[in-house]
Amino acid sequence: MTGLDLDLKLTAQSSFRLEVHCKIAETGVTAIYGKSGSGKTTLLNCIAGLQAADAGSRIVNRGDIWQSDQCFVPPWQRNIGFVFQDARLFPHLNVRENLNYAVSRRHRESNISFAKVVDWLELDSLLTRPATQLSAGQKQRVAIARALLSSPTLLLLDEPLANLDHGARAQCLHYLQRLRQMIDLPMLYVSHDMEEVSHLADKLILLEEGKVQAQGSVVDLCARLDTRLSHDEQAATILLGTLKNHDSEYGLSELDVEGTPLFVAQLPEIIDAQYRLRIPARDVSICRQRPQASSILNILPVELIQIEETTGSRVLLKLAFGQQFLLARITRKSVAELNLQVGDSLYAQVKSVALLSETTENNS
Amino acid sequence: MTPAEVQAIWLTLRLAAVTLVFLLAVGTPLAWWLSRRRTNLSAFIESLVALPLILPPTVLGFYLLLMFAPHTIIGQLWQQLTGSQLAFSFNALVIGSFIYSLPFVVQPLQSAFAQVPAHLLQAAATLGATPIDQFRTVVLPLCKRSFITAASLGFAHTIGEFGVVLMIGGNIPGETRVLSIALYDQVESLQFAQAHRLAGGLMLFSIVLLFLLYRSNPQGLWRSNT
């Protein structure tokens, strides 16, 4: 058996229910996304063993039964790493002692050495600092390092960036992205921020009122019209592109997406790296003909494959761009005036500022 | 000092030390339990523990004396187990002192434990620490000052007790004649000069101890520093 098998139920006194039946991949980052109160943290606590799910529940990780009717493995025997929203460093210990707390309680040998983790998260200058004298961002870095040093088989992260200011958040996100590439460790990442999820996660579980609404790859789920994701004001799709060129004169970088060049603000990274580009649906507009004199640089030939049925003023369109997908949110009036039909060949104008780029990965 | 006084001081210190061992051994888990559970049972136990704070020591001593008498179940059981009588013995003083000083150990510990954030223990658990390990490596260090406070108060309170000792211990030199009893004897026989030595010494000891405790706990003795 591989991965994490969840079959769990939790009925709290306050009528809130969690009912999750799903399988979570053995590799990569799986995001659990939902509004606050959707049961994300409770689910993570059940997986960690900090909370027991109701009788009849089953949690199996890589063949190890963590909870069933016959047994309940306590958290200290589950061999997990848990990064809490509020870091939870031990206030009576300094940074080095906090990290060693994890090392000395390891369940297994590991090639994740103290020196490596300190290097990855750039903690060298902080090691002798008391845990109480760190900034929020530093605390969270130490917490991530501590969780890694316990040599877990599964890393659980509960909104680790939620308490950080903008700068610290970007920095921590950068560290997490690097970790994702450096170590082969399945991670479960709870978040209510789709932008974070787009940066980090491969798979996505959509949780709503304690139930799994949808599950799949982040790229696929973002482009679906039938989930709450695409109806969020911040709804966005993800395109994968390869960095081709830098244009220093104009301060732009050119990426290749499905054979079409796309321009973004200049990136420092190396040529041929794979990038995720986040395209907010509200920043995509539609033309029947290729616009000739437009200030917008990025114009993509697309095919209209789905029109959302709605009586509201705005409509979501799903557009195929080669093998990939885009969402566009336009007014219902525009749909009527352009007489848009499924199967039409159109041009999507994307404001270049809307192109976000952070991560490298392979398009699978 | 007279040999009798030295003997009384030595006996008192021995009583306080032995009692303290029992106070910490029983008081620590009891305080932990009380700090984590809120049930009717825990509230009842809590009030039993606090009883000596308001009850005249003579009341407690009176009932202990009745319980320890040779013809009672406890008295006979003790006789069979140890071959000696419980009432008017050093052991009876230890039991009496233990009950009498228990709130002074349990209350500071309980309030300190209650202030240890449960989420730190969760973090320790996910890092592989068993509950005993969590207690040893997180709770103990965070409550260190409260332990010192609890031990000091328990020790000092045992040294200063009079009523319970008088009721269940009587006045046997080397066995139950502790400082406060010796002092009472001296005053009764109008030996004021000697009484000053014991009373003054005890006063000085108490002031110094309390001064040291309050100085190291600016927020008060019942608060921990977590």
Contacts between the chains, C-beta under 8 A, distances in Angstrom:
chain1	res1	chain2	res2	distance
A	48	B	126	5.8
A	49	B	125	7.8
A	50	B	122	5.3
A	50	B	125	7.0
A	50	B	126	7.4
A	74	B	125	7.2
A	74	B	130	8.0
A	75	B	122	7.5
A	75	B	125	4.2
A	75	B	126	5.3
A	76	B	125	4.9
A	76	B	126	7.6
A	76	B	127	7.8
A	76	B	128	5.1
A	76	B	129	5.7
A	76	B	130	5.3
A	76	B	133	7.8
A	77	B	128	7.9
A	78	B	126	7.9
A	79	B	128	7.5
A	80	B	126	5.9
A	81	B	126	7.0
A	82	B	122	7.9
A	82	B	123	7.1
A	82	B	126	3.9
A	84	B	119	7.1
A	84	B	122	7.9
A	84	B	123	6.5
A	86	B	119	7.1
A	88	B	119	5.6
A	88	B	120	5.9
A	88	B	122	7.4
A	88	B	123	3.9
A	90	B	120	6.5
A	90	B	123	7.7
A	90	B	124	7.6
A	90	B	138	6.3
A	91	B	120	7.9
A	91	B	142	7.4
A	91	B	226	7.5
A	92	B	138	7.9
A	92	B	141	4.6
A	92	B	142	5.8
A	101	B	124	7.5
A	101	B	127	6.0
A	101	B	129	7.8
A	101	B	137	7.2
A	102	B	127	4.9
A	102	B	128	7.5
A	105	B	127	5.6
A	105	B	128	3.5
A	105	B	129	6.0
A	105	B	133	7.7
A	106	B	128	7.0
A	107	B	128	6.3
A	146	B	127	6.9
A	147	B	126	7.7
A	147	B	127	7.8
A	150	B	126	7.7
A	150	B	127	5.1
A	150	B	128	6.0
A	156	B	126	8.0
